[in-house]
Amino acid sequence: MEETHTLDGRAVLLTGGGTGIGRATARRFAAAGADVLVVGRTAERLAEAAEQHPRIRAFVADVAAPDAPGSVVAAALDAFGRIDALVNNAAITRPAPLGEIDRKVAEEQLATNLLGPVFLTQRALPHLEPGATVVNVTSNPPYYGWPGNSVYGSTKVALDFLTHTWAVELAPRGIRVVSVAPGVTRTPVLHHAGFSDERIAAAADELLARIPLRRLAEPDEIAWWIVNAVRPEAGYLTGTVIRVDGGLGAGG
Ligand SMILES: NC(=O)c1ccc[n+]([C@@H]2O[C@H](COP(=O)([O-])OP(=O)(O)OC[C@H]3O[C@@H](n4cnc5c(N)ncnc54)[C@H](OP(=O)(O)O)[C@@H]3O)[C@@H](O)[C@H]2O)c1
């Protein structure tokens, strides 16, 4: 594809930018000429993501905290004076079957994965001009249910619902809202959930058998879609879910 310069000077606010898909996305935006503010709870991870990338700046915040939207949006405006794209990527997964769901852990997932995007997007809204884009990073919960991961799956299904709804609400203002739903991607997400290497390897083997392409995604293969969904060339794309899943949903 021909390289375009349509992201030159665009200001991107990206949560969960210190590792995995978020880090790959921040670097891909920066390589495309955009300025990026990456947000996360761990300064070292953010610093690593920004290292040798002068267009990436870091801001430490917990998106689940009620005061985060105000401070995060203020930091983006301080850094760039504008917000052209908001990528709600930060999330946690804490798998548990129904009988073992802990209220505090469930609330943490809801606050991070669902209420975080709701109130960060709300806070950014007055600053979004026509042409701005919101990308919600969701997932591909099986339509028949997700045994052992119902709370996480629910947050992601709900986030897709927000995408559809906000796309309609915000279309008159020229603001697009899109979900990018990764398939199984090689990131530290399960390490962050406290899984052992052995348990992760076993889970990957089981999943691989259900992925028609027979491999996991690399973070940059998801990042490509997030970045391109924000480009003005994608201006007719809104209210939809881009599933980047190696065929999992079709063949699994
Ligand atoms: N990997 C997959 O197979 C897969 C599949 C489907 C969907 N996804 C989605 O893809 C997105 C990125 O996940 P990933 O796989 O790249 O996992 P990851 O490496 O764990 O990335 C998540 C990032 O979010 C940050 N984060 C978590 N809680 C936060 C909070 N309360 N406030 C601010 N930042 C927070 C984490 O950093 P700190 O802990 O330092 O804050 C981390 O850098 C998530 O939305 C995930 O649900 C991933």
The ligand as a MOL file (V3000), in Angstrom:
LIG
                    3D

  0  0  0     0  0            999 V3000
M  V30 BEGIN CTAB
M  V30 COUNTS 48 52 0 0 0
M  V30 BEGIN ATOM
M  V30 1 N -3.6220 -10.3290 23.8320 0
M  V30 2 C -4.7640 -10.8550 23.4060 0
M  V30 3 O -4.8270 -12.0490 23.0510 0
M  V30 4 C -6.0110 -10.0020 23.3200 0
M  V30 5 C -7.1300 -10.5590 22.6980 0
M  V30 6 C -8.2940 -9.7920 22.6090 0
M  V30 7 C -8.3070 -8.5060 23.0930 0
M  V30 8 N -7.1990 -7.9810 23.6830 0 CHG=1
M  V30 9 C -7.2860 -6.6070 24.1820 0
M  V30 10 O -6.1940 -5.8620 23.7030 0
M  V30 11 C -5.9250 -4.7750 24.5920 0
M  V30 12 C -4.4480 -4.7320 24.9360 0
M  V30 13 O -4.1200 -5.9040 25.6450 0
M  V30 14 P -2.7010 -6.6340 25.5230 0
M  V30 15 O -2.9570 -8.0090 25.0740 0
M  V30 16 O -1.7450 -5.7730 24.7920 0 CHG=-1
M  V30 17 O -2.3330 -6.7820 27.0810 0
M  V30 18 P -1.3290 -5.9980 28.0390 0
M  V30 19 O 0.0620 -6.1030 27.5110 0
M  V30 20 O -1.6100 -6.5120 29.4000 0
M  V30 21 O -1.7910 -4.4980 27.8630 0
M  V30 22 C -2.7360 -3.8640 28.6800 0
M  V30 23 C -2.1440 -2.5410 29.1360 0
M  V30 24 O -3.1370 -1.8360 29.8700 0
M  V30 25 C -2.5020 -1.2260 30.9870 0
M  V30 26 N -3.5050 -1.1170 32.0410 0
M  V30 27 C -4.1520 -2.1190 32.6770 0
M  V30 28 N -4.9580 -1.6250 33.6040 0
M  V30 29 C -4.8300 -0.2770 33.5480 0
M  V30 30 C -5.4140 0.7890 34.2690 0
M  V30 31 N -6.3080 0.5730 35.2440 0
M  V30 32 N -5.0490 2.0500 33.9520 0
M  V30 33 C -4.1460 2.2920 32.9830 0
M  V30 34 N -3.5660 1.3240 32.2590 0
M  V30 35 C -3.9140 0.0540 32.5490 0
M  V30 36 C -1.3690 -2.1740 31.3720 0
M  V30 37 O -0.2830 -1.4780 31.9700 0
M  V30 38 P -0.1590 -1.2710 33.5710 0
M  V30 39 O -0.5430 -2.5890 34.2070 0
M  V30 40 O 1.2810 -0.9080 33.7430 0
M  V30 41 O -1.0960 -0.1640 33.8990 0
M  V30 42 C -0.9330 -2.7250 30.0200 0
M  V30 43 O 0.1420 -1.9890 29.4770 0
M  V30 44 C -6.8380 -5.0010 25.7980 0
M  V30 45 O -7.9880 -4.1960 25.6570 0
M  V30 46 C -7.2100 -6.4720 25.6880 0
M  V30 47 O -8.4370 -6.7530 26.3150 0
M  V30 48 C -6.0470 -8.7040 23.8140 0
M  V30 END ATOM
M  V30 BEGIN BOND
M  V30 1 1 1 2
M  V30 2 2 2 3
M  V30 3 1 2 4
M  V30 4 1 4 5
M  V30 5 2 4 48
M  V30 6 2 5 6
M  V30 7 1 6 7
M  V30 8 2 7 8
M  V30 9 1 8 9
M  V30 10 1 8 48
M  V30 11 1 9 10
M  V30 12 1 9 46
M  V30 13 1 10 11
M  V30 14 1 11 12
M  V30 15 1 11 44
M  V30 16 1 12 13
M  V30 17 1 13 14
M  V30 18 2 14 15
M  V30 19 1 14 16
M  V30 20 1 14 17
M  V30 21 1 17 18
M  V30 22 2 18 19
M  V30 23 1 18 20
M  V30 24 1 18 21
M  V30 25 1 21 22
M  V30 26 1 22 23
M  V30 27 1 23 24
M  V30 28 1 23 42
M  V30 29 1 24 25
M  V30 30 1 25 26
M  V30 31 1 25 36
M  V30 32 1 26 27
M  V30 33 1 26 35
M  V30 34 2 27 28
M  V30 35 1 28 29
M  V30 36 1 29 30
M  V30 37 2 29 35
M  V30 38 1 30 31
M  V30 39 2 30 32
M  V30 40 1 32 33
M  V30 41 2 33 34
M  V30 42 1 34 35
M  V30 43 1 36 37
M  V30 44 1 36 42
M  V30 45 1 37 38
M  V30 46 2 38 39
M  V30 47 1 38 40
M  V30 48 1 38 41
M  V30 49 1 42 43
M  V30 50 1 44 45
M  V30 51 1 44 46
M  V30 52 1 46 47
M  V30 END BOND
M  V30 END CTAB
M  END
